[in-house]
Amino acid sequence: MPSKLLIVTLRIIAIVQAVLGIAFLLLPELSAKSLGLAPAPGWTNWLFGMMAARFLAFAYGMWLASNQLGGNPSASVAWIKAMVGVQAIDWCVTLLYLWRGDVTLSQVTTAAFLPIIFIIILVRGLPRNATSNARAKP
């Protein structure tokens, strides 16, 4: 049986991903400005739009995973593992750009620590029987 903490965490991640996806898709300049970032060339909005598509896809995947945990936990494993990878990359990139001085702690806010918390919850909550059952199937 999945933990309530895992389900809530997946839904929080889904909501954050959806908000970021919608914001960077519909209002890229305002989104960057709200993070305290300097104005960027117009071509960056193209990258923000493509990034937004991935945010929205992961929002869908996290919500789907949170709903599948009760009935079919093995269907959630791939989404959860993918999000662990995303969070690890997010955290490493955040630390790199903080270290370089390209962004400040006030600009990255929760990205400096939240990915580690999410990784711990996701890995600890990963359906164990589901992964071994999925591997056993031909």
C-alpha positions as CSV (number, residue, x, y, z in Angstrom):
1,M,0.0,0.0,0.0
2,P,1.5,3.4,-1.0
3,S,2.2,5.9,1.7
4,K,0.0,9.0,1.9
5,L,3.2,11.0,2.0
6,L,4.2,9.7,-1.5
7,I,0.8,10.4,-3.0
8,V,0.7,13.9,-1.6
9,T,4.3,14.5,-2.8
10,L,3.5,13.3,-6.3
11,R,0.5,15.7,-6.4
12,I,2.5,18.6,-5.1
13,I,5.1,18.0,-7.7
14,A,2.4,17.7,-10.4
15,I,0.9,21.1,-9.3
16,V,4.3,22.8,-9.3
17,Q,5.1,21.4,-12.7
18,A,1.8,22.5,-14.1
19,V,2.1,26.0,-12.7
20,L,5.6,26.4,-14.1
21,G,4.5,24.9,-17.5
22,I,1.6,27.2,-17.9
23,A,3.6,30.2,-16.7
24,F,6.5,29.6,-19.0
25,L,4.2,28.7,-21.9
26,L,1.9,31.7,-21.7
27,L,3.9,34.4,-20.0
28,P,7.6,33.6,-20.4
29,E,8.9,37.2,-19.9
30,L,6.8,37.7,-16.8
31,S,7.8,34.3,-15.4
32,A,11.5,35.1,-15.7
33,K,11.0,38.6,-14.3
34,S,9.1,37.2,-11.3
35,L,12.2,35.1,-10.5
36,G,14.3,38.2,-10.5
37,L,16.1,37.3,-13.7
38,A,17.5,39.9,-16.1
39,P,15.7,40.3,-19.4
40,A,16.9,37.7,-21.9
41,P,16.9,37.8,-25.7
42,G,13.6,37.0,-27.4
43,W,14.8,33.6,-28.6
44,T,14.9,32.3,-25.0
45,N,11.1,32.3,-25.1
46,W,11.3,29.5,-27.7
47,L,13.3,27.5,-25.2
48,F,10.9,28.4,-22.4
49,G,8.0,27.1,-24.6
50,M,9.8,23.8,-25.2
51,M,10.6,23.6,-21.5
52,A,7.0,24.3,-20.7
53,A,5.9,21.3,-22.7
54,R,8.1,19.1,-20.5
55,F,6.8,20.7,-17.3
56,L,3.3,19.9,-18.4
57,A,4.2,16.4,-19.4
58,F,5.7,15.7,-16.0
59,A,2.7,17.3,-14.3
60,Y,0.5,14.8,-16.1
61,G,2.9,11.9,-15.3
62,M,3.0,12.8,-11.6
63,W,-0.7,13.1,-11.3
64,L,-1.2,9.9,-13.2
65,A,1.3,8.1,-10.9
66,S,-0.4,9.4,-7.8
67,N,-3.7,8.0,-9.0
68,Q,-2.3,4.7,-10.1
69,L,-0.5,3.9,-6.8
70,G,-3.6,2.4,-5.2
71,G,-4.6,0.1,-8.0
72,N,-1.6,-0.5,-10.2
73,P,1.6,0.6,-8.5
74,S,3.9,-0.9,-11.1
75,A,2.5,1.5,-13.7
76,S,3.8,4.4,-11.5
77,V,7.4,3.2,-11.2
78,A,8.7,4.6,-14.5
79,W,7.2,8.0,-13.8
80,I,8.6,8.2,-10.3
81,K,12.1,7.1,-11.4
82,A,12.0,9.7,-14.1
83,M,11.1,12.4,-11.7
84,V,13.9,11.3,-9.3
85,G,16.3,11.9,-12.3
86,V,14.7,15.3,-13.0
87,Q,15.0,16.4,-9.4
88,A,18.7,15.2,-9.2
89,I,19.5,17.2,-12.4
90,D,17.6,20.2,-11.2
91,W,19.5,20.2,-7.9
92,C,22.9,19.8,-9.5
93,V,22.2,22.6,-12.0
94,T,20.9,24.9,-9.3
95,L,24.1,24.3,-7.2
96,L,26.3,24.9,-10.2
97,Y,24.7,28.2,-11.1
98,L,24.6,29.3,-7.5
99,W,28.3,28.5,-7.2
100,R,29.1,30.4,-10.4
101,G,27.2,33.4,-9.1
102,D,24.8,33.5,-12.1
103,V,21.8,33.2,-9.8
104,T,21.2,34.0,-6.1
105,L,19.6,32.0,-3.4
106,S,16.7,34.4,-3.4
107,Q,16.2,33.7,-7.1
108,V,16.3,29.9,-6.9
109,T,14.4,29.8,-3.6
110,T,13.3,26.2,-2.9
111,A,15.3,24.7,-5.8
112,A,18.3,24.8,-3.5
113,F,16.8,22.2,-1.1
114,L,13.4,20.9,-2.3
115,P,14.8,18.5,-4.9
116,I,16.7,16.5,-2.2
117,I,13.6,16.2,-0.1
118,F,11.5,15.1,-3.1
119,I,14.2,12.5,-4.1
120,I,14.2,11.0,-0.5
121,I,10.4,10.8,-0.4
122,L,10.1,9.4,-4.0
123,V,12.9,6.8,-3.5
124,R,11.6,5.7,-0.1
125,G,8.1,5.5,-1.4
126,L,8.9,3.7,-4.6
127,P,6.7,0.7,-4.8
128,R,9.2,-2.1,-4.1
129,N,7.0,-5.1,-5.0
130,A,5.9,-3.4,-8.1
131,T,9.5,-3.1,-9.4
132,S,10.3,-6.7,-8.7
133,N,7.0,-7.9,-10.2
134,A,7.6,-5.7,-13.3
135,R,11.0,-7.2,-13.8
136,A,9.7,-10.8,-13.3
137,K,7.2,-10.4,-16.2
138,P,8.4,-11.5,-19.7
